[in-house]
Amino acid sequence: MLSGILSLVFTMTRTVSKLRLSISAIFLNCVIALSTRANPSPEPVWNSKPGPWGDLEVRAMYLEAPDSLIATVPKPNTVVSWMFPGATPASLKQLFDRAKLDEVFQQELLDPKRMTRQDGVLAVLPSTARLEAMTIEQRDIIYSELSKSSLNEFKKDPVFIPDGNVDDWLRETGLRPEIQDLIRKLTWHCGHALAFSDIRVLMSHAQSDAELLEIFKTATRVRTLLVELKLSPHADPKPLVDYWSAGNPNSDIIPMLESAVERENVTSIDILHVLPPLARRRLYTYPTAELAARGRMPDCHWTSLNFFNLTRQDYFLDTRLASSHVIADYSPVQPPYHYGDVLFFQNDDSQVIHSCVFIADDIVFTKNGENALTPWILMKLGDVKDLYLRGPEWRIQGYRRKSSTIQASLF
């Protein structure tokens, strides 16, 4: 039964980034780019719910791809095209009617001079002025349809705005007020999340190369979490050791945890230090040239299945072999999840569209895309749900390493 389920589960639709890269863009050192252009107001800090993970103090920050990487990435042109595989003018008319586009706009879109067909794909070319005049309700309907095809790269994988808070997402970006207002105007709802897809429209308003690069860089902004494990001096370290070692009595974090609890002047440690070695090295960083040279960039599944490994296994980039590994070494589980559980996000066809690793409380370790512009980060599970659970039948299935797998990893 499990094998049958996973044969469906691992018909994986690879999560691709909103930004397509050339190979040359990958050959760079990983850098964390933190915005420091303004004097921000104090960031909120919150504590985790009680649990075996201990007392966690959490705050958020934004990462942007570094300038050295942005400078080498090919930029898209400013012409917007809507690609509809298998569509006909009649089916597009029905879609546009449902979105309540006015007749003049519809006539423009359905004008044979602004429409092309190639390999069964019908493409239309809306004008920038018409795009900017659309309502969010109209974008919700049309962009949701466009997001079904990877041909519409920025609709399929849009920029997500956490908590729907555009002002927070834009804070410290340095964009002109006019560009910021345009971003606010052009948002839409992708599932439960507020999203932005009209990067080409923004670029058409750029007044210089420097501003174009700033717009492009802003589109890479992602929110991540900084997490500290609070310690009580001379407390019994066993509960924390049991949780963060994940059943491995030889875990390299055990001596550090035991020593930290014994020290009166140590009140907290960054959660980075209790993660396994591979995750410890990758968190808050971008893929390196060495990873790119192997022909495929790390994706969410590579990240999830390598979480506990001392040496990464690149064959996890092969969906067939990754499926076989999960069948052999993992068991399906339901909440509450444990540290290290892999959470697979499935659509209504049981295809896995994303995976991440449960850390503690509402925190997961994830890489949201297969390219050099998506870093390894910590996120709220709720935020990941907003990104990837886009339909009423879409769901999460947890998998946990079998005890035999844990024992085997000790040698």
C-alpha positions in Angstrom: 0.0 0.0 0.0 2.8 2.4 0.9 4.6 1.7 -2.3 1.4 2.4 -4.2 0.9 5.7 -2.4 4.4 6.8 -3.0 4.4 5.9 -6.7 1.8 8.7 -6.9 3.4 10.9 -4.3 6.7 11.0 -6.1 5.3 12.0 -9.4 7.0 15.2 -8.3 6.3 18.4 -10.1 9.6 20.2 -9.4 9.2 23.4 -7.6 10.9 26.0 -9.9 11.8 29.5 -8.9 10.1 32.6 -10.0 13.4 33.6 -11.5 15.1 31.5 -14.2 18.9 31.4 -14.1 21.7 30.8 -16.5 24.4 28.4 -15.4 26.9 31.2 -15.1 24.7 32.7 -12.3 25.3 29.7 -10.2 29.0 29.9 -9.9 29.2 32.1 -6.9 30.0 32.0 -3.3 27.0 31.8 -1.0 26.2 35.1 0.7 23.5 36.3 3.1 22.3 39.8 2.0 20.5 41.5 4.8 18.8 44.9 4.3 20.3 47.7 6.3 19.2 50.8 4.4 16.9 52.3 6.9 16.3 52.5 10.6 13.7 49.8 11.1 11.2 49.7 13.9 11.8 47.0 16.5 11.0 43.5 15.2 8.5 41.4 17.0 9.8 38.6 19.2 7.7 35.6 20.3 8.1 32.4 22.2 7.3 28.9 21.0 4.5 26.8 22.5 5.5 24.5 25.3 6.9 21.2 24.0 9.8 18.7 24.2 11.9 21.1 22.1 12.3 23.5 25.1 11.7 27.2 25.2 12.4 28.8 21.8 12.6 32.6 21.2 11.8 33.5 17.6 12.2 36.6 15.5 11.9 37.2 11.7 14.3 38.8 9.2 14.4 39.1 5.4 17.1 37.7 3.1 17.8 39.0 -0.4 20.1 37.4 -3.0 23.5 39.1 -2.9 24.4 41.8 -5.4 27.2 39.6 -6.9 24.6 37.0 -7.8 21.9 39.5 -9.0 24.4 41.1 -11.4 25.0 37.9 -13.3 21.4 36.7 -13.6 19.8 37.3 -17.1 16.8 39.7 -16.7 13.5 39.0 -18.5 12.2 41.5 -21.1 9.4 43.9 -20.2 6.8 42.3 -22.6 4.1 40.5 -20.7 2.6 37.4 -22.3 -0.1 35.2 -21.0 0.4 31.5 -22.1 -2.7 29.2 -22.2 -1.9 25.6 -23.1 -4.8 23.9 -25.0 -6.9 27.0 -24.9 -9.1 28.4 -27.7 -10.4 31.9 -28.3 -13.8 30.7 -27.2 -12.4 29.3 -23.9 -10.4 32.5 -23.3 -13.6 34.5 -23.8 -15.3 32.4 -21.1 -12.4 33.0 -18.7 -12.3 36.8 -19.4 -16.1 36.9 -18.9 -15.8 35.2 -15.6 -13.1 37.7 -14.6 -15.5 40.5 -15.7 -12.9 42.2 -18.0 -14.5 45.0 -19.9 -15.4 44.5 -23.5 -12.6 46.8 -24.8 -10.0 44.9 -22.9 -11.3 41.6 -24.1 -11.3 42.8 -27.7 -7.7 43.8 -27.3 -6.7 40.5 -25.8 -8.6 38.5 -28.5 -7.4 40.5 -31.4 -5.6 38.0 -33.8 -2.8 40.6 -34.2 -2.0 40.3 -30.4 -2.4 36.5 -30.3 -0.2 33.7 -31.3 -0.4 29.9 -31.3 2.5 27.5 -31.2 2.6 23.8 -30.2 -0.9 24.0 -28.8 -0.2 27.0 -26.6 -2.3 30.1 -27.1 -0.5 33.3 -26.1 -2.0 36.8 -25.7 -0.1 40.1 -25.1 -1.9 42.4 -22.7 -0.7 46.0 -22.6 0.9 47.4 -19.5 -1.7 50.1 -19.1 -4.5 47.5 -19.1 -2.6 45.2 -16.7 -2.2 48.1 -14.2 -5.9 48.9 -14.4 -7.0 45.4 -13.5 -8.7 44.8 -10.1 -7.3 42.3 -7.6 -10.5 40.2 -8.2 -9.7 40.0 -11.9 -6.1 39.1 -11.3 -7.2 36.4 -8.8 -9.2 34.6 -11.5 -6.9 35.0 -14.5 -3.6 34.6 -12.7 -4.9 31.4 -10.9 -5.5 30.0 -14.4 -2.1 31.1 -15.7 -0.4 29.6 -12.6 -1.4 26.1 -13.7 1.4 26.2 -16.4 5.1 26.6 -15.8 5.2 28.6 -19.1 3.9 31.5 -17.0 6.9 31.4 -14.7 6.1 34.4 -12.5 2.5 33.2 -12.1 3.4 29.6 -11.4 6.0 30.7 -8.8 5.2 34.2 -7.7 6.7 36.4 -5.1 4.9 35.6 -1.8 4.2 38.3 0.7 4.2 36.8 4.3 1.0 37.5 6.3 -0.2 39.7 3.4 1.8 42.5 4.9 3.1 44.4 1.9 4.5 47.3 4.0 6.6 44.9 6.0 7.8 43.1 2.9 8.8 46.4 1.3 10.4 47.9 4.4 14.1 48.8 3.8 14.0 47.9 0.1 15.0 51.3 -1.1 12.5 51.2 -4.0 10.9 54.5 -5.1 7.5 55.2 -3.6 6.0 54.9 -7.1 7.3 51.4 -7.6 6.2 50.4 -4.1 2.7 51.7 -4.8 2.6 49.7 -8.0 3.6 46.5 -6.2 0.7 47.1 -3.7 -1.7 47.7 -6.6 -0.6 44.5 -8.5 -0.9 41.9 -5.8 -3.2 38.9 -6.1 -4.3 35.9 -4.0 -2.5 32.6 -4.8 -4.3 30.1 -2.7 -4.2 31.5 0.9 -1.2 33.8 0.3 -0.9 37.3 -1.1 1.4 37.2 -4.1 3.0 39.4 -6.7 3.8 38.3 -10.3 4.2 41.4 -12.5 7.9 41.8 -12.3 8.0 42.6 -16.0 5.6 45.5 -15.4 7.8 46.9 -12.7 10.9 46.6 -14.9 9.1 48.6 -17.6 9.1 51.5 -15.1 12.8 51.3 -14.2 14.6 54.6 -14.9 18.1 53.2 -14.8 20.1 50.0 -14.8 20.6 50.5 -11.1 16.9 50.7 -10.4 16.2 47.6 -12.6 18.7 45.7 -10.5 17.1 47.0 -7.3 13.7 45.8 -8.5 15.0 42.4 -9.5 16.8 42.0 -6.1 13.6 43.0 -4.2 11.8 40.1 -6.0 14.2 37.7 -4.3 13.2 38.8 -0.8 12.2 35.9 1.5 11.3 36.0 5.2 13.2 33.6 7.5 13.4 33.0 11.2 16.1 33.5 13.8 15.5 31.0 16.6 17.3 30.8 20.0 16.9 27.9 22.5 16.6 29.4 26.0 18.5 27.5 28.7 17.9 27.3 32.4 21.2 26.9 34.3 21.7 23.5 35.9 18.5 22.1 34.5 18.3 18.5 33.5 19.6 18.4 29.9 18.1 15.0 29.2 14.8 16.2 27.7 16.5 18.6 25.4 19.1 16.0 24.4 16.4 13.4 23.7 14.6 15.8 21.4 17.4 17.5 19.5 19.4 14.3 19.1 16.4 12.7 17.3 17.2 9.2 18.7 20.9 9.3 17.8 23.0 8.6 21.0 26.1 9.7 19.1 24.7 13.0 17.9 27.5 15.6 17.8 25.2 18.2 19.5 24.9 16.2 22.8 28.2 17.4 24.4 27.5 21.0 23.5 23.9 20.9 24.9 25.0 19.2 28.1 27.8 21.7 28.7 25.7 24.7 27.9 23.1 23.8 30.5 25.8 23.4 33.1 27.1 27.0 32.5 25.4 29.7 34.5 26.4 32.4 32.1 24.9 30.6 29.0 21.3 31.6 28.8 20.6 30.7 25.2 22.1 29.2 22.1 21.3 29.8 18.4 19.2 26.8 17.0 21.8 26.7 14.2 24.1 24.9 16.6 21.7 22.0 17.3 20.9 21.2 13.7 22.7 18.3 11.9 25.9 19.1 10.1 24.5 19.5 6.6 21.6 21.7 7.7 24.0 23.7 9.9 26.2 24.5 7.0 23.3 25.4 4.6 21.0 27.5 6.8 20.7 31.1 5.6 23.0 30.5 2.6 22.6 30.1 -1.2 23.7 27.2 -3.3 27.4 27.2 -4.3 29.2 26.7 -7.6 30.3 23.2 -6.5 26.6 22.1 -6.1 25.7 23.6 -9.5 28.6 21.8 -11.2 26.8 18.5 -10.6 24.2 19.3 -13.2 21.2 19.9 -10.9 20.6 22.5 -8.2 19.4 21.2 -4.8 15.7 21.4 -4.4 13.3 20.9 -1.5 13.4 17.1 -1.7 17.2 16.9 -1.8 17.1 19.2 1.2 14.5 17.2 3.2 16.0 13.7 2.6 19.6 14.8 3.2 18.7 16.6 6.5 20.3 14.0 8.9 23.0 12.8 6.5 26.7 13.4 7.3 27.5 13.2 3.6 24.9 14.5 1.1 23.3 12.0 -1.3 22.8 13.7 -4.7 20.8 10.8 -6.1 17.8 12.3 -4.2 17.5 14.7 -7.1 16.3 11.6 -9.1 12.6 11.3 -8.2 12.5 7.6 -8.8 15.4 6.9 -6.4 14.1 9.4 -3.9 10.8 7.6 -3.9 12.5 4.3 -3.3 14.5 5.7 -0.4 11.3 7.0 1.3 9.6 3.6 0.9 12.5 1.7 2.4 13.6 4.0 5.2 10.5 6.1 6.3 7.1 5.4 7.7 4.0 7.6 7.3 3.0 9.5 10.4 0.3 11.9 11.6 0.7 15.0 13.8 2.1 15.8 16.3 5.3 15.8 14.2 8.7 15.1 15.7 12.0 16.8 15.0 13.3 15.6 11.6 10.0 14.4 10.2 9.7 15.1 6.4 6.4 16.8 5.5 5.3 16.2 1.9 2.8 18.7 0.4 0.5 16.9 -2.0 -2.1 18.2 -4.5 -5.4 16.6 -5.2 -3.7 14.2 -7.6 -1.4 13.0 -4.8 1.6 14.7 -6.6 4.2 16.0 -4.2 4.7 19.7 -5.0 7.0 20.5 -2.0 8.7 19.0 1.1 10.3 20.4 4.2 11.6 19.2 7.6 9.8 19.7 10.8 12.0 21.4 13.5 9.8 22.3 16.4 6.5 24.0 17.3 5.5 25.8 14.0 9.0 25.9 12.5 10.3 24.0 9.5 13.6 23.9 7.5 13.0 24.4 3.8 14.4 25.4 0.4 11.6 26.8 -1.7 12.8 26.2 -5.3 15.5 24.6 -7.4 18.0 27.4 -8.2 20.7 29.6 -6.8 18.3 32.5 -5.8 16.5 30.4 -3.2 18.3 30.0 0.1 17.9 27.4 2.9 15.7 29.0 5.6 13.6 28.4 8.6 9.9 29.3 8.2 6.6 29.0 10.0 4.8 25.9 8.9 1.7 28.1 8.5 3.5 30.3 6.0 4.6 27.2 4.0 1.0 26.0 4.0 -0.1 29.3 2.6 2.5 29.0 -0.2 1.9 25.4 -1.2 -1.6 24.2 -0.1 -3.5 25.9 -2.9 -6.7 23.8 -3.1 -9.2 22.4 -0.7 -8.1 18.8 -1.3 -4.3 19.6 -1.0 -2.8 18.2 2.1 0.4 17.4 4.1 1.6 13.8 4.7 4.4 13.3 7.3 7.1 10.7 7.1 9.5 9.7 9.8 12.8 7.8 9.7 12.5 4.2 10.8 14.5 3.2 13.9 16.6 0.9 11.7 17.6 3.8 9.5 18.7 5.8 12.6 20.9 3.0 13.8 22.4 2.5 10.4 23.3 6.2 10.2 25.6 5.7 13.3 28.2 3.7 11.4 
